[in-house]
Amino acid sequence: MNPLTLLIAILGLTGFALGAVLSATGMIELGAILMGLGLAFQVISLVRLKRAKKKESSNARG
């Protein structure tokens, strides 16, 4: 797995978790923003993983 993809996935999970904690403790607006950014990072990492998998399968075929 590409280290950048792994970093983006970790940022996504961390951002979402931090946003959930902030939302629960009263900073709803900032928490919602961080949760949204976390989800965006997760989508980016999943797209990168899908592209890498597709590239691997096309290289294996020849």
N, C-alpha and C positions, 0 to 999 in steps of 0.2 A: 504494500500500500504506500502511496506517495505520502511523504511526511507533511506536505502542505494540506492534503485532504484530511489527514488525521488531526492536524491543528485546527482546521475549520470545524470539524466535527466536535472537538473538545470545546472550542469557543461557543458553539451552538448550545451544547448541553449546559455549560456553565452560565451562559447568558440567560437561558430559560429558567434555570434553577434560581439564579439571583433575582430575576424578575418576579418569580413566584413568591419568594421570600419577601421582597419589597412590597408586593401587592398585599400580602397577608398582614404586613406590619403597618400599613396605612399610607404608604407612598404609591397610590394606585396608578397614577399617570406614568411615573418613571418605571414602575414595575411592568406595566403593559408595554411600554416601549422596549424594554429589555427583553421581555418575552417574545415580542415580535421579531426583534433582531436575532434572538436565539433560534427561532423557527426558520428565519431566512438563511442563517448559516447552516442549519441542518439540511435544508433543501439544496443549497449549493453543494454540500459535501455528498449528498446522495446522487446528484446529477454527475458529479465528478467520478464517483464510484461506478455508475452505470456506463459512462463513456469509457472508462478504463477497462471494464469487463467486456464491452463490445469490441474495443480495440484488440484485446487479448484473443478473443474468439476469432476475429478476422485474421490475425497473424498466425494462429494455429492452423487454419485451413490452408494457408499457402498463398 
